[in-house]
Amino acid sequence: MTPHQPDPLSPPTPALIRTNTVVIGAGQAGLAAAYYLQQHQVDFRVLDAATQAGAAWSARYDSLRLFSPAWVSGLPGRPWPGSPLHYPTRDETAAYLRDYAAHFRFPLEPNRRVTRVAPAPDGVGYLVHTEAGRTYAAQRVIIATGPYTMPNIPAWAPQLPASVAQLPSRDYQRPAQLPGTGPVAVVGSGNSALQIAADVAATGRPVFVAFDEQTPAMPNNHFMWAFLMLTRLLGVSRHTALGRKMFRSPEPVVSGDLARLRRFANAHFIGRAEAALPSGGIQGRRAATPPLDAVVWATGYRPDYAWLDLPVLEPDGSPRHHRGLTEAPGVAFLGLNWLDSRRSALLNGAGADARRVVAALLRMPKSY
């Protein structure tokens, strides 16, 4: 065999797949983008690391419910099935997203974890490389992997002894995951922290809730949602004076969830978590816990876009964009917290952001 002859035993090199737009992520933001790309009759592919659309929802905790009712949580072109008044569960949300993708027959390619996005060598468009070996050449790339990438766990967490089991909220599914029968701490000041703490407290074991008492709370009912939708407060851009004020304000929790958790006699509020204790407990602003069996960190997430070889990230690794659009022509983000407004990271807001971002991308010239 000469050096110029291919080895017949070697697997064939996958062909470069050319398309107009690649959407990375098949959650609500990526599927909403797919809907508008399809409406514009654009050739596109949706890539997702999981086996099906909406898989991230299936991995969340069993007792999760949306904070918005079905009537305000639908994606464009397809309302939720069943009563519009109910608050969908985790499994209902995952099923809705699977049905949405199947109904519109989007060109979804599962098991396609993206490992690198970089400019094409000829300077026209981008190459999207995947772990499976396939490479896509596209004029446009929409990054819709969502805000839940790398858990933002306090720097002092490793000081807890190895006997204390630790897991981020994205890995928590049910109380039976937590070892032992003794005290558990749930750390965080958001709605997920309240739901998870109540989930564990319902088993009867002691739960210590490291919750910032300064966090505002508001009701979650149909009257509130009607008010928010009529006033369009959720859609106020953070690039306006009112939006900037809302963006700087702490996110409220659902007052009903907070009240429910307080009714558990075995739920103890210790204030914002401040440090690990040598005993295996956590020091809160108001009180300390006893030695713990486990900690659930519901403390938010930070970005992890190391696979983006593009000038679209801040020095701290967070996306640099204006209302989703970046300085890299044809590259945009969707599904981020406050991408443009409070609704941006919610099912409720995926459609509005996707409609605007897709329209803006398609107005850009085809060659850069």
Secondary structure, 3 states (H helix, E strand, C coil): CCCCCCCCCCCCCCCCEEEEEEEECCCHHHHHHHHHHHHCCCCEEEECCCCCCCHHHHCCCCCCECCCCHHHCCECCECCCCCCCCCCEHHHHHHHHHHHHHHHCCCEECCCCEEEEEECCCCCCEEEEECCCCEEEEEEEEECCCCCCEECCCCCHHHCCCCCEEEEHHHCCCHHHCCCCCCEEEECCCHHHHHHHHHHHCCCCCEEEECCCCCCEECCCHHHHHHHHHHCHHHCCCCCHHHHHHHHCCCCEEHHHHHHHHCCCCEEECCCEEEECCCCCEEECCCECCCCCEEEECCCEECCCCCECCCCECCCCCECCECCECCCCCEEECCCCCCCCHHHHCHHHHHHHHHHHHHHHHHCCCCC
